[in-house]
Amino acid sequence: MLNDYKKKPDKRMSLKEAVSTFMFDGCSVGFSGMGGAQVVAPVHEIIRQNIKDLTLMGDSPVEPGDLLTGMGLVKKMEIGWEAYALAGQAPNFRRSVEKSIPLKVEVEEYSNFTMGLRYLAQAMNVPYLPTRSLRGSDIPKYNSNIIETVDPYTNSPIALVPAANPDVCFVHANRADILGNAQFIGFSANGENLARAAKHCVITCEEIVTTDVIRSTGNLTIIPQYVVDAVVEVPYCCHPWNCPYAYAYDIVSHLDQLKTFKTREGFLQWIDEWVLGVPDHNGYLKKVGFEKLNELTRVEKKFCNAPY
């Protein structure tokens, strides 16, 4: 049974194995990351395995959302994200919403903050959380799952947002041990609440270290082993985005990528070359070039000293 994975003493898997084990057609999925630290490598593998009819939940799943939408693998998005589309970061999302290319995605919109509240609610095992942040916006007008009501204690207006419980999530951390204890350096972007909210959690990390190493800086362990189903060592998982204290944002490559994505034909050509044209993430890294990747690491470490 899938529930037994959380109890395993060694949760290491390959990326291909983790995606095929915990994902299925029609499942709901969440990805960590906010601005930077996007979970990119698992998305490439989902595309290779052609897992479709997905419901994507997230508070800014920029790269996952745009790539999966462009491939026609997403049927619905529950997101706080559309500002990125307006800023030119999500051309495939815009084509889907505005022109139904390759298909029209249903959008259930929240703010970034209230998507975070939805994860927190499920992590706390409560059905919803109250918020005042949506008051005065048009989001509740277009989202019937946000309930506007009256606070019984103060008799003032308040909004309720439902808990989010994705079938699986992919959360990228700086490092983890084989048990699944995961450590972040810097901004976690709700990763700790997403891990607790999902039915199954896959931790991807820049490196797998010993449990003794994890214990030496236990304060950095914000995702404990008992909520984790699998651990995958995925160096440069976020490329072309950055991973705090690991490597810098490859802005040149990403700008070239977004330029290519301006047309549907350009996007499909990019997918054929960079995702379907390589066997796995290691093949992708070889294509990017380790000299460039090492330089991104050098730049990040020059300006950021890791606290361990």
matplotlib code that plots the C-alpha trace (Angstrom):
import matplotlib.pyplot as plt

x = [0.0, 1.1, 0.6, 3.5, 6.1, 6.1, 7.3, 10.2, 13.7, 15.2, 13.0, 15.4, 14.0, 14.9, 12.9, 11.3, 10.2, 8.8, 6.7, 5.4, 4.7, 2.8, 1.2, -1.6, -4.0, -6.5, -4.6, -4.1, -0.5, 1.3, 4.8, 6.8, 8.7, 7.9, 9.5, 12.8, 13.4, 10.8, 10.5, 11.4, 13.0, 9.9, 7.8, 10.0, 9.6, 5.8, 5.9, 8.0, 5.5, 2.5, 0.5, -2.6, -5.9, -4.1, -5.4, -2.5, -2.5, -0.1, 0.7, 3.0, 3.8, 5.3, 7.4, 5.4, 2.1, 3.3, 5.1, 2.3, -0.4, 1.5, 1.6, -2.2, -1.7, -3.7, -7.5, -7.8, -5.6, -6.3, -3.7, -2.6, -0.4, -2.0, 0.3, 3.1, 1.1, 0.6, 4.4, 5.2, 6.4, 3.6, 2.8, 1.3, -1.1, -2.2, -2.8, -4.8, -7.0, -7.4, -7.4, -8.0, -4.6, -4.0, -7.1, -8.9, -7.9, -10.4, -9.0, -10.0, -8.2, -6.9, -4.2, -0.8, -1.5, -4.8, -3.4, -0.8, -3.7, -5.3, -2.2, -2.0, -5.6, -5.0, -1.7, -3.7, -6.4, -9.2, -11.6, -11.0, -9.3, -10.7, -9.0, -9.7, -7.2, -9.7, -12.1, -12.3, -11.0, -13.0, -11.6, -14.5, -16.9, -15.4, -14.6, -17.6, -15.4, -14.5, -17.3, -17.9, -19.6, -19.7, -17.3, -19.4, -17.1, -16.9, -19.9, -17.6, -17.2, -14.7, -13.9, -13.3, -11.0, -11.1, -8.3, -6.2, -5.4, -3.5, -2.9, 0.9, 3.3, 6.9, 8.9, 12.5, 14.9, 18.6, 19.3, 17.7, 18.5, 17.3, 14.5, 13.0, 14.1, 14.4, 16.3, 15.8, 18.2, 16.3, 12.7, 10.7, 7.7, 5.1, 7.0, 6.6, 2.8, 2.4, 4.3, 1.8, -1.2, -0.6, -1.6, 1.9, 5.0, 8.1, 11.2, 13.7, 16.9, 20.3, 22.0, 21.3, 23.3, 23.6, 21.1, 24.0, 24.6, 20.8, 20.9, 23.9, 21.6, 18.3, 16.7, 16.8, 14.7, 11.2, 9.9, 10.1, 10.4, 6.9, 5.2, 7.5, 7.0, 10.1, 13.4, 15.1, 18.6, 18.2, 21.1, 20.1, 16.5, 15.3, 17.3, 16.9, 15.6, 17.8, 18.0, 19.0, 22.5, 23.1, 23.1, 22.1, 19.3, 20.3, 18.6, 20.2, 18.9, 15.5, 15.1, 16.0, 13.4, 10.6, 11.4, 11.0, 7.7, 6.1, 4.8, 3.1, 5.5, 8.5, 7.4, 6.8, 10.3, 11.8, 10.0, 11.2, 14.8, 15.1, 12.6, 11.5, 14.9, 16.8, 16.3, 16.2, 17.4, 21.0, 20.6, 19.2, 22.1, 24.6, 22.8, 22.8, 26.6, 28.3, 30.7, 27.7, 26.1, 29.3, 29.5, 26.0, 27.1, 30.2, 28.2, 25.7, 28.3, 30.3, 27.5, 25.7, 27.3, 25.3, 24.6, 26.2]
y = [0.0, 3.6, 4.5, 2.2, 4.4, 6.8, 4.1, 2.9, 3.3, 4.1, 6.3, 6.9, 6.6, 7.7, 10.6, 8.4, 5.9, 8.6, 10.1, 6.8, 5.6, 8.5, 10.2, 9.0, 10.4, 12.7, 13.3, 16.6, 17.8, 20.6, 22.0, 24.0, 27.2, 30.9, 33.0, 31.1, 27.5, 26.2, 22.4, 21.9, 18.5, 16.5, 18.5, 17.4, 13.8, 14.2, 15.3, 12.4, 10.0, 11.9, 12.0, 14.0, 15.4, 17.0, 19.4, 21.7, 23.5, 26.2, 29.7, 30.5, 27.4, 29.4, 26.9, 23.8, 25.5, 26.9, 23.7, 21.4, 23.7, 24.0, 20.2, 20.0, 17.9, 20.2, 20.3, 22.6, 25.0, 26.1, 28.9, 32.3, 33.1, 35.1, 38.1, 36.0, 35.5, 39.2, 39.7, 37.5, 34.5, 32.1, 32.4, 28.9, 29.7, 32.8, 30.8, 28.3, 30.8, 33.3, 31.0, 27.4, 26.3, 23.4, 23.2, 25.6, 25.1, 25.7, 28.3, 28.5, 31.6, 32.6, 35.0, 33.6, 34.2, 32.3, 29.4, 29.2, 29.3, 26.3, 24.3, 25.3, 24.3, 20.8, 20.6, 21.4, 19.0, 21.6, 22.1, 25.8, 28.9, 32.4, 35.5, 39.2, 39.6, 38.8, 41.4, 44.3, 42.1, 40.5, 37.1, 35.8, 37.1, 34.6, 31.8, 30.1, 28.0, 31.2, 31.8, 35.3, 35.3, 37.0, 36.5, 35.2, 36.8, 40.3, 40.4, 41.7, 40.4, 37.6, 35.1, 31.3, 29.4, 25.6, 23.2, 21.9, 18.2, 17.3, 13.6, 14.3, 17.1, 17.6, 19.8, 20.8, 21.2, 21.9, 18.5, 15.5, 12.1, 8.8, 8.9, 12.0, 14.7, 17.7, 21.0, 24.4, 27.3, 30.5, 30.8, 27.6, 29.0, 27.0, 23.8, 22.6, 23.1, 21.6, 18.5, 18.0, 18.8, 16.3, 12.7, 11.8, 13.9, 13.5, 15.4, 16.3, 17.7, 19.0, 16.3, 13.4, 13.4, 11.3, 11.5, 12.6, 15.6, 16.5, 16.2, 18.6, 21.4, 20.1, 23.6, 23.6, 20.5, 21.9, 18.8, 15.6, 12.1, 11.0, 13.1, 12.0, 9.1, 9.4, 11.2, 11.9, 13.4, 15.9, 18.3, 21.5, 20.5, 24.1, 25.1, 27.6, 29.0, 29.5, 27.4, 29.5, 28.9, 26.3, 28.0, 31.3, 32.0, 31.3, 34.4, 34.2, 30.7, 31.5, 34.6, 32.6, 30.0, 32.5, 34.1, 30.7, 30.2, 33.3, 31.0, 27.6, 26.2, 27.5, 25.9, 22.5, 22.6, 23.5, 20.6, 18.2, 19.3, 19.9, 17.5, 14.7, 14.8, 13.7, 10.5, 12.0, 14.9, 13.9, 14.2, 17.6, 18.7, 17.4, 19.4, 22.6, 22.0, 21.4, 24.3, 26.7, 24.9, 25.1, 28.8, 29.3, 27.5, 29.6, 32.8, 31.8, 30.7, 33.8, 36.0, 33.6, 31.8, 28.7, 28.6, 25.2]
z = [0.0, -0.7, 3.0, 3.9, 2.2, 5.1, 7.4, 5.3, 6.8, 3.4, 1.1, -1.7, -5.2, -8.7, -10.1, -12.7, -10.0, -7.7, -10.4, -11.6, -8.1, -6.7, -9.7, -12.0, -14.6, -12.9, -9.7, -7.9, -7.4, -5.6, -6.1, -3.7, -4.7, -4.8, -7.4, -7.3, -6.2, -8.7, -8.8, -12.4, -12.9, -11.7, -14.1, -17.0, -15.9, -15.6, -19.2, -20.3, -18.6, -20.1, -16.9, -17.7, -16.5, -13.6, -11.0, -10.1, -6.8, -5.8, -4.6, -7.5, -9.5, -12.4, -14.2, -13.4, -14.3, -17.6, -18.8, -17.9, -19.2, -22.5, -22.8, -22.3, -19.1, -16.8, -16.6, -13.6, -11.6, -8.0, -7.8, -6.7, -9.6, -12.5, -12.0, -13.4, -16.6, -16.9, -16.3, -19.3, -17.2, -18.4, -22.1, -22.2, -19.4, -21.2, -24.4, -22.5, -20.7, -23.6, -26.7, -25.3, -26.7, -26.5, -24.2, -21.9, -18.2, -15.5, -13.0, -9.4, -8.2, -4.8, -3.6, -2.8, 0.9, 0.9, -1.0, 1.8, 4.3, 2.4, 2.9, 6.5, 7.2, 5.9, 7.8, 10.9, 10.0, 9.9, 7.0, 6.4, 7.8, 8.1, 6.5, 6.1, 3.2, 0.5, 1.6, -0.9, -3.8, -6.6, -6.0, -3.9, -6.6, -9.1, -6.7, -5.2, -2.9, -0.9, 1.6, 2.8, 6.2, 9.5, 12.4, 15.2, 17.8, 16.4, 14.1, 11.3, 7.7, 7.1, 4.4, 4.7, 2.4, 2.2, 3.1, 0.2, 0.1, -3.1, -3.9, -4.1, -3.7, -4.8, -2.4, -3.1, -0.2, 0.1, 1.7, 3.3, 4.8, 3.6, 6.2, 4.6, 7.2, 4.9, 5.6, 4.0, 4.0, 3.4, 2.2, 2.3, 0.3, 2.3, 1.6, 5.2, 5.1, 1.6, 2.7, 5.6, 3.5, 0.7, 0.9, -0.4, -0.3, -2.5, -1.3, -4.0, -2.7, -3.9, -1.8, 0.5, 3.7, 6.7, 9.6, 11.8, 9.6, 9.7, 13.5, 13.7, 12.5, 13.6, 13.7, 9.9, 9.6, 8.9, 7.2, 9.4, 8.1, 9.2, 6.4, 3.6, 1.2, -1.0, -1.2, -4.5, -4.9, -7.8, -8.2, -10.0, -9.8, -10.1, -13.2, -14.8, -11.6, -8.5, -5.4, -2.4, -1.2, -3.9, -7.3, -8.9, -11.3, -15.0, -16.3, -19.7, -20.4, -19.0, -21.0, -24.2, -23.1, -22.6, -25.9, -27.6, -25.7, -27.3, -30.0, -29.6, -32.2, -30.4, -27.1, -28.7, -30.3, -27.0, -25.3, -28.0, -27.6, -23.8, -22.2, -24.6, -26.4, -23.3, -21.3, -17.8, -15.6, -16.0, -19.7, -19.3, -17.1, -19.7, -22.3, -20.2, -19.6, -16.3, -16.8, -16.8, -13.9, -11.9, -12.6, -11.2, -8.1, -7.8, -8.1, -5.5, -3.0, -3.5, -2.3, 0.1, 3.0, 4.0, 7.8, 8.2]

ax = plt.figure().add_subplot(projection="3d")
ax.plot(x, y, z, "-o")
ax.set_aspect("equal")
plt.show()
